[in-house]
Amino acid sequence: ELRNKKEIDQVKKDYAKLKTSDIDDYSEQSITDQAVLGLTAKVTVKENPELTRVAPAKRIAKVTVNTTKGTYSNSVTYPKGEPENPMSMKDIEDKFYSMCRYASFPESKANRIVDIVMNGSSSVRELMREFC
């Protein structure tokens, strides 16, 4: 529970550092970051039996934030990337590049793979050559 404006502002500031989730967020540096640790200390995860009952047909996630000024809540029925809430082509491309960077895969090869896949200009054999 957040108790005052200063605490709320600090959480907003810490959250802004976290940006969006990608593979780098799971690095040793990220998971030991003081901003991340500060937020995790304020998080409680609880099972909601009502949401569990509708799984796996629906994969609902709900977030509730308690502050001294009130309680704020939001939920998502289907997380991004599920068939019911597909990723955009840009999301997929961004994720691919993120994974390539994490694996130290050369950007020039990643660019070539994206070109092959997006334009369908080459065979699967040529695509596989880019990975080897």
Disulfide bonds with the S-S distance in Angstrom:
none
